[in-house]
């Protein structure tokens, strides 16, 4: 099977800092991949290079067989690479409905979906349990609901690859359980790449885990392999799992 | 807010137009003339509002788009002897073309830099008008004769210097632009513009080419402002360089802020308010600008979102 996304020698330097340093990475269609690693390991920079928010210093990104290294972010979104932000960035002054209407009308304009804006929006809101809050301003939603709205916006883009940057940050335990089942459901039609600090979430969700350290891939494997990896334990897991 | 009550929204806008129509028959001559002027200039404010209110781009150079329409139409009549409709189209085309060029250059910047760049271009435009005084009349301006301001429709002449024809022409332009603005802000395009104002980076990550959308908004805004300028030249017969000065870049900002940025009817209310406060106070005292200034400060203190913006925030959430 051909990978959905690959990177070759992908690097990004900020001055002397090698935030991402020659990363070779491959993601298979349909998998749920988690990226873990200590703070400053380059995880967010790496996914920003994938989504096109940041340009690489060198290396290349290939999505579905096409070189997208030089493609601006908005065009990658149209190809099906969706990114949800680490810091919640819903449109606070717009209603939940309008927040989701933006990605829905995008896919309609691109001809990737058909139908009415309204029905597409309500479907995405229902999937995330926000349908009864369609008319509420996003800024007035609770934090957990704002995170869900962010996911609803990602979903409404009909992504082939959904990149979630620390999606459970700030969620209550009860909300996390819902979130896990939501990501599983998303993964039925899309490939999911998530950065996550919450290890129980990672262990439950991920098919495979990639561990970053100092801008490089330290290890990659199934949750069991990563748990057993002594290098990973030293660099990262050791700190939290004693 | 959106889709909540389209019927109520359209009823309100049609109601305002009907009210303005009726006013033609009850207003005394002086106020009839003033209202015609206010409606023509409210179009300028609506064009400005599209960019400032909805996209959040603060330009300090919109006098150049207004005067591109003013001169585009005025010079076509004055030097080329064009008829009124062709001259109007020429004015709008000049404004749209200028907006396209200025947009391509100025949109490389944002925030304060965008304000300064647009202001600089407007000053260049102003100085060019003075420099080419042989054609533009320089700081004296040009007067367009009454004979040039008559439209023949099906044999019947419409004299734009006639108060009622002038009022109705201004109202027609105002109504069209009001309904166009309403349609735009309720459209998918309008939703994208507001999204850019709220968070441009996020909008890009939803698949939107924000630069292209902003450029389209600049061109639409420039064309509407030019329509106002062209109408002004043809209705009031005067084409002058003072309309290209920085004062006329700041006025639409004031009108929109007073009436309520990002409200469809705010530009009309702001223009109306400013004109009448100036008109009434100047009847009492020569220090009327002081009173206008105090009124502005009070408004900003108690209605920071403008008259209509504050009404929407407090009472009428459904206003577009």
Interface residues (C-beta under 8 A of the other chain):
Chain A: X51 X53 X72 X73 X74 X75 X77 X78 X82 X83 X85 X89 X91 X92 X93 X94 X95 X97 X98 X101 X102 X103 X105 X106 X109 X110 X117 X118 X135 X153 X157
Chain B: X1 X2 X3 X4 X188 X191 X192 X194 X195 X198 X199 X201 X202 X203 X204 X205 X206 X207 X208 X209 X210
